[in-house]
Structure formats: structure tokens, C-alpha cells
Amino acid sequence: MASRAFVPSVLLLLAFFSSTCTAQLSPSFYNTTCPNALNTIRTTIRNSISTERRMAASLIRLHFHDCFVKGCDGSILLNETPTLKSEKNTLANKDSARGYDVIEAAKSAVEKICPGVVSCADVLAVAARDASVAVGGPTWTVKLGRRDSTAAYPDIANSDLPRFTDSLNTLVSRFGGKGLSERDMVALSGSHSIGQAQCFTFRGRIYNNGSDIDAGFAGTRKRGCLATGDDSKLAPLDLVTPNQLDNNYFKNLLQKKGLLQSDQVLFSGGSTDSIVSGYSRNPSTFLADFASAMVKMGDIEPLTGSAGQIRKLCSAVN
């Protein structure tokens, strides 16, 4: 009898831990434990972007680079230590990913009102939404309850993050591997309506005299990116509305004015041409799909329940 009574108890215990580890994200996660968390984060993000408009693109990209590496767990925010290799030094992030200090500032502000409650992963997810709104992009309801990773994954960052030289098939494969559709991929790529790129990422494209780039556009871009040297010099991804999250990016692609190769391949006779064309004609459709894709991306493999931890500092494990 004792052994028979023990079995249901074990099953109940296992069910409890299983439900804890697979807890669902919820927009109301902090309603009781830290009701002013989102307003506090928003204030920090608005102040940062009002000081530097480029920061909006950087924060959206930071969230993207976090979610694509073992899920949205704040692992990209961890600094290098003797026992931890950081994602900050990987090919896609070194000397390009930025905004870490803004997320740390937002986290610090939240810690003052609710210590040990709100994760860095959630701060970053909310910051990306607030960054979009600050530059005329859409808003969306951010699901919350992520916990922070206790490790970083530089090898996965090097293998999984998209590259500016990727072909359409490679991009589709990378996004598909994260559960994102071609439409999600194209919508998320629309974030390149804002932000800047370093000269070395597009030099080959503007100097190769290829048929997939408008000659006048290439000539204009050469004036700000010489054939040699000055690799890190910045140029806006969209010359027309560089500080506005809008559908002009897609209009550029139709005119062969995508700055990066990974941009122009979205409109190059392939499977995503019709999506690009649709977004170029319908800005409201793009903005709605962008918001939907950001929510979907935020759902990639979050740590929940008792997994991970709530970091005191976003740059270091407790």
C-alpha cells in the first residue's frame, strides 16, 4: 500500500516541475510583482533614443541577436570572464552589436523599484518594442516571464546568426530553423528601414558593378565608402527615411537599392519577391506583420519557471 501511495505522489511532483519548466509567457506576468516595470523601462528607452535615434535600430537588433541564439534568454548581454566566453565577441556582434549600456540602465531602474523580479531577457524584449514605437514603428503586446541564461553560446552565435553575405536559401533556412516563416523573415528584415551599416559590409556590393544594384545608387554610396580603408565608416541602410521604421526599405529593394546583399536577395526573382512587393504597396500590412513577427520571435525557446535565474546585472551571472 505504501509503494502504491508513493507512485501518485511522485507523478504529482513530476507534473508540478514539468508545468513549472514549461510555464507560458504572459503579458500580465509582472502585474502584481512589479506593476510599474514596463513604464520604467519605457522611460529609459525613450530618453536614450531621444539622445541618439540610431539606438532604436540597435536595440531591435540586440533582441533579434539574443533570440536567435538558444532563445530569448539575455545570453547576448553577458560579458566575457575567465570561465565564460561571451557572445559579444562573435563574428556578427563584435564591434557592431550595441545598446548593452541602455539595457543595463533600464534594468538598474527596474531593480530600484522591484529588486530581483524582472529578468534582463524581458527588459530587452520590452525595449525592442519601445524602440519601434519611438521611431514611428508599430507597438505590440510583449509576453513576459522569461528568465535569464547562466551561460553564453558563442559557437551557436557564429553558426546561427544571419550574415550580410547570405543567399536567400540560406536566410530561409536560418529563419526556418527558428520556427519563422518566409513572411516573418521578410517582415523582420524591414527593420533595416532604420539603422546603419559599416562600409566593409557593403563595399563588395557597390563596387562589383553587378546587375542586381542600381548604378546611380552604387555611385552615391561609393562617395561614403571608398574602395579601400575606412572599414568601419557608417552609412544609413535607407537614405530616404533613415530614422523612421516604415516600408521604404521595400521600395528600395524594388529599385535595386538594397544596401546589403542579404537585403537585395529578398527581391531577386525568388520566393519572397511577392512579399516584398506587397509590403512596398501596403505600409499598414508591413507594420502589422512586423509586430506579429516580433511577438513570434520573442517566443523562441524562452527559459521559464525555475530554469535560469533573474540576474542582478545583465552583464554578469549572479
Secondary structure by P-SEA (a helix, b strand, c coil): caaaaaaaaaaaaaaaaaaaaabbbbcccccccccaaaaaaaaaaaaaaaaccaaaaaaaaaaaaaaaccccccccccccccccccccccccccccccaaaaaaaaaaaaaaaccccccaaaaaaaaaaaaaaaabbbbbbbbcbbbbbccccaaaaacccccccccaaaaaaaaaaacccaaaaaaaacccccccccccccccccccccccccaaaaaaaaaaccccccccbbbbccccccccccaaaaaaaaacccccaaaaaacccccaaaaaaaaaacaaaaaaaaaaaaaaaaaccccccccccccccccccc
